[in-house]
Amino acid sequence: MISSPPLEPPDQPAATLRLPRELVASTAFLIGRLGYACKGRAIEEFEVLGFSPYHYSVLALLSEGERETQATIADALGVDRSQLVGLLDSLEERGLIERRRDPNDRRRHVVSLTAAGRRQLGKFRSLIKRLDEDILAPLDPESRETLHLLLLRIASHRDPRFAAGNAAAVSENPPNAP
C-alpha cells in the first residue's frame, strides 16, 4: 500500500528522497499527490473534532438554503445516497440539521441547517482556512487566486457541478479572502 505523501518536508536529505524528474514534470501527478496529501490532512483534522469532511460538505451545502430531498443533497455532493443517510443521522443527532416532512409531499424530508449547525460550520470554515493557509503558504495572494481560478476551470471542465453558479461566487468572494 502506498502511504499518503507528507505535506511537510521529510527529515532526510532531499537528494536521497528526490522523486523521479518524469513524475515531477507531470502536472497531473503533482495535483494528484498534493490532493491526496491535502485530503489525508483534512480527514485527520476533522476526526480530531469527531467529524469528517463529508459533514462539512453537507453543512456548507445547507448553508446555501434548505434542500427538498436527501437525494438532491447526495447528488450535489456526489455522495452515495445510502452513505448520506448516515451522515444526516449523525448531524441530526448532534442538533446541527433538521429534517421535517415536506407539507406538499409527505414522502420527502426537507433538510435545513439549525443555529447550532451554523455555529459548527463556522468552526469548520476556520479549520479549512487554516489548512488553506498552511498548504498555500509559499504563494502570495495573487498567485493563490490565480491557482484557484485555474483549478476551478479544470474542475468545471471535468464536472459541471463545479461550474454551476460558482464563477460569480469566486469573483465576489475570492479564495482565502479575509
Secondary structure, 3 states (H helix, E strand, C coil): CCCCCCCCCCCCCHHHHCCCHHHHCCHHHHHHHHHHHHHHHHHHHHHHCCCCHHHHHHHHHHCCCCECCHHHHHHHHCCCHHHHHHHHHHHHHCCCEEEEEECCEEEEEEEEECHHHHHHHHHHHHHHHHHHHHHCCCCCHHHHHHHHHHHHHHHHHHCHHHHCCHHHHHHHCCCCCC
